[in-house]
Amino acid sequence: MFVLGEHGQEGEVRQPPAFVELDELCFDPGSGATPEWREVARQALNFFPRKSTHLP
C-alpha cells in the first residue's frame, strides 16, 4: 500500500494522507492531525464552497 505523507522515525506518518476529508482533519480528534494540519483544513473549508468539498 502506498501512503502519501511525510514519514518520521519508525515509519509513522507525520502528515495526513492526501485523501483524508477536510472535515475529518478539522473535527475528528482521532484523525491524528497536528494543529497545523487542522488550521490548513479549516482555511480550506472556508475557501472552498461546501458543494465542491462534498460535505453535507
C-alpha positions as CSV (number, residue, x, y, z in Angstrom):
1,M,0.0,0.0,0.0
2,F,1.2,3.5,-0.9
3,V,0.6,6.2,1.7
4,L,1.2,9.9,0.8
5,G,2.7,12.0,3.5
6,E,5.9,12.7,5.3
7,H,7.3,9.9,7.4
8,G,9.2,10.2,10.6
9,Q,11.2,7.7,12.5
10,E,9.9,4.1,12.6
11,G,7.6,4.7,9.7
12,E,4.9,6.8,11.4
13,V,3.1,9.1,9.0
14,R,3.7,12.7,10.1
15,Q,1.4,14.3,7.6
16,P,-2.1,13.0,6.9
17,P,-2.7,11.2,3.6
18,A,-4.0,13.5,0.8
19,F,-7.3,11.7,0.6
20,V,-8.5,12.4,4.1
21,E,-11.6,14.6,4.1
22,L,-11.2,18.2,5.3
23,D,-14.0,17.9,8.0
24,E,-12.2,14.8,9.4
25,L,-9.0,16.8,9.7
26,C,-10.8,19.7,11.4
27,F,-13.1,17.9,13.8
28,D,-12.1,14.3,14.4
29,P,-9.7,14.1,17.4
30,G,-8.8,10.5,16.3
31,S,-7.5,11.7,12.9
32,G,-4.1,12.3,14.3
33,A,-3.9,15.7,12.6
34,T,-1.5,18.2,14.1
35,P,-2.7,21.7,15.0
36,E,-1.1,23.0,11.8
37,W,-3.0,20.5,9.6
38,R,-6.2,21.4,11.5
39,E,-5.7,25.0,10.6
40,V,-4.9,24.3,7.0
41,A,-8.1,22.2,6.8
42,R,-10.2,25.0,8.4
43,Q,-8.9,27.5,6.0
44,A,-9.6,25.2,3.0
45,L,-13.2,24.6,4.3
46,N,-13.6,28.4,4.4
47,F,-12.1,28.9,1.0
48,F,-14.0,26.2,-1.0
49,P,-17.8,26.2,-1.3
50,R,-19.3,23.2,0.6
51,K,-20.7,21.6,-2.6
52,S,-17.2,21.4,-4.1
53,T,-15.9,19.7,-0.9
54,H,-18.7,17.1,-1.0
55,L,-19.7,17.9,2.6
56,P,-23.4,17.6,3.8
